[in-house]
Amino acid sequence: MSKALATEGRYFFFEDLINAKSMAGSKHYHNTFELYFLEEGECHYFIDNKLYHVEAGDLVLIPEGTLHKTVYPEKRRARTLINCSRHYIPADVMDKLPPLLHLYRNPTLVPQLRALLGQIREEYRHPDALSESVLTAQLHLLFYTLVRHAEGCLSISPLPPYIEQAVAHIKAHYAESVTLSDTARIISVSPEHLSRLFKKETGFGFSEYLTMLRLQRAEAMLKSEPHLKISAVAFACGFNDSNYFSEKFKRVYGFSPIKLRQKSDTYRGIS
């Protein structure tokens, strides 16, 4: 089991997996930046309101707080995963990252990416007093390499439009009453067809995605507006019952909305 390197305000995690059950792909998001390199196999990657077919040699770049899920076919697969705080991303690369999100496909760069990831892997597995500085330099080099070779990226084929339209509608109206039937009517498909296609392509049920998005927005609001009542946060994010919201939040996160605020207050006090 890989162990994260964490110091105040900094976080770095590296992991290789081959055909592991944990690769089944639970829906989640992080407070860190994610780099996902598919070494072997293929998968569907649902990121925010986009669906991508990821092939061996592809690199997936996911910003903090972005809901995502992987769906793997029953084939051999291997991947490398990095989660890191912004400390590991060069400041002068930040404004150049958006065009590179989410799927980075540049076949000519794959050997160089594998070599860079191999160096990071070795440093991570054999840490010493200088490892944090070395890993920072290695990640900086990786990001600079991605930006420098961005023009060589291949264009990505368009994805099923119904899914993108449905997710865009959910994102725009999550604070209101959103139903499968209303969404299907707006994009001119039957509810049954939308339900099947949504689950097949994303790995999420329609209601699952809506709830996860609402919880994600609620988490951000709980942190950014500490004086707002829990019930007000719940209603602002589309939950009609604050008790149901608290129960759902605890089931997903493992702690209550109040506990999240206590954790956030503690972190602010330390920093």
N, C-alpha and C positions, 0 to 999 in steps of 0.2 A: 504494500500500500504506500503510495506516494504521500509525503508530508509537505504541507505548504511552508514556505519561508515567509514569516510575517514579523515585521517590526512596526513601530508606530507610524501609521500613515502609509505603509508599504506592504504589498502582498504579492507573492509569486508562487504559482503552482504549476507543476509539469507532470504529465502522465501519458504513458503508452498503454494501449489496450488492444488485444486481439480476440475477437469473437467472445467477449465477456458479456454476461447477462446484463451488467450495468450499462452496456451500450444500447440497450433496448430503447432508450430515449425518453425519459420522463420530461414533461413540460416544465420549464423553469426559466429563471433569469438570474443574473448575478449583479453584484455591485462592482464588478471588475470587468476589464476588457477580456474578450476570449478570442484566441486563435486556435483554429481546428484544422489540422492537416490530415487528409485522408490518404494513407499510405497504400492501401489495397482495398478493392471492392467498390461499392457504390452505396448511396443512400439518398433519401429525400430530406431536405433541411428546410423546416418551416421557421422563418425569421420575421417577426413582427407581422406585416401583412404581405409577405412575399414567400413563394415556395420555390426552392431550387433543387435541381437534380445534380448531386455532387458526385464527381468521378475521382478515381485515383489520381493523385497529383494536384488536386484542387486545394486551395486554402480558403477557409471561411473566416471572416473577420466580423465580430459581433460586439458592438459598443455596450457599455454598462446599461443595465435596466431594460434590455431588449428581450422580450419573450421569445423563446425558441424551443424547438423540439426536433430530434432526429428520428427518422423511420428507416430501419434497415431491412432489406430483403433477406431471405434465408440463404445467404452466401457468405463465404469467408470474407472478413473485413478486418482492417487494422487501421488505427488512427493515433495521432499524437495531439494532445490537448495542452494548451497553456492558458492559464488565467492570471492576469496581472493588473496591478493598480497603475494609474496614469504616470506614476514615477518612472516606469519602464518605457514610456513612449516619448520620443524626442519632442520638445515643445514646438520646434519648427516644422513638424510633420502633422500636427493636429489639424491644421486647416486644409491639408492635402489628403486626409483620410476619407472624408465622405464619398468622393467618387469611386473609391476602392471597395466600399462596402456593398454587398455582404460577401459575394462570391468572387474570389480572385483566381482567374484561370489563365495561366501563362506557361504552356508546356515547355518552352525553351528554358524557363527559370527553375524547373523542378529539381534538377541535380544540385543547383546552388542552394535551394531551399532545404533539401535533405541534408546537405553538408552543414548549413547553419544550425538546423535543428539538432543535428548530431553533436555539435559543439556545446550547445545549450544543455543537451541531455547529460553529457559527461560532467559538465560543471555542476549541474543540479544533483547528480548522484554522488559526487565526491566533494562536498562543500568544505570550505575552510574560512578563515577570517576575511579573505578577500572576495569570496564568492558573490556577495551582493553587488559589489562594484563590477565584477566581471560579468555577471548576468545582466546588469543594466547596460553595459557596453555591448554585449551580444544582442540584446533585444533592440537596442538602438540601431545596430547594424542591420538587423533583420527588417525593421521598419523602413530604414533608408533604402534598402535594396528593393522593397516592394514599391516604394514611390518612384524610384529611379527607373524601374522597368514597367511602369504602369501602362505605357503606350503599347506594350506587347501583349496585353491581355486580350483574350478572345471575347467577342460579344456573346451574351447568353440568350438562348431562345426564349421567347415569351412563354409565360406560364398560364394555366387555366384561368381565363378572365373572371369566371363566376366566383372563384375563391377570393381573388384580389378585391373584387367589388364588394363581396360580403364582408370581408374583414375591414375594408375601408369604411363601410357603413357602421360596423360595430364600433370602430375607433372614434368615429365622429359623433356617435349617439349613445355611448356606453352609460352616460349619466342619466339617460332617459329610459323609458320602457322599450326594450329591444326584444323582438320575438323572431323565431325562425320563419313563421308564416309571413310576417310583414317584410322581412328582409328578402325572402324569396319573391314576393310580389314586386318589390322595388327593382330587382334585377331580372324579372321576367322568367323565372323558372319555378317549377313546383317545389313545395317544401320537402317532399320526399326525395327528390333528386338532389336538392341542395344539401340535405342532411347526409345522404350517402356520399356525395362527392367531397363535402367538407371533411368528413371523417377519413375517407380514403386518402385524400391528398395531404392532409395536415397531421393526422394522428390525433387530432382534438375532436371531441364532439362540439357542436355549435354552442351549447350552453356552457360547456367546459371552458372554451376559449373566452366567452363573454365574462365568466366569473373570474378567470385568471387575470384578464385585463383590468377588471374592476379592482381586484385585490392589489395589483401592481400600482395602479393609480392611487389607491388608498394608502399604501405603504409610503409612497412619495409624499403625500399630503400630510400624513402623520409626522413625518420627519421635518418637513418644511414649514408647517404651521402648528407648532407645539401647543398653542393656546386654544386651538379649535377643539370643540367637544368631539368625542368619539362618534356620537350619534350624527353630528353634522358632517363628519367625514364620510360616514356610511351613506347618508342620503345624497351627498354631493357626488358619490361614485356609483350611484345607481342601485344601492341596496335599500329596500323599503322597510327593513326591520333591522335595527341596530344589534339586537341580540343574535339574530341569524348571522349578521356580518361578523360579529366577534367570534362566534363558534366556527364559522368557515375559515376565518383568518387563522385561528389557533390550529385548526386541523391541517392547514397547508403549511404554516410557518413553524408550528411547534410551540408557539407562545402567543399570548394575547396582544391586542393592539396597545394596551396600557404598558405591557412589558417591553414592547418595541420602543415606546417613547422613553422608558427608563434607560434602555440600552443606548439610545441616541443621546440622551442627556449626559450619560456617563462618558460617552465618546467625546462629546463637545467639551466636557470639563477637562479631559486629559489633553486634548489638542489645543 
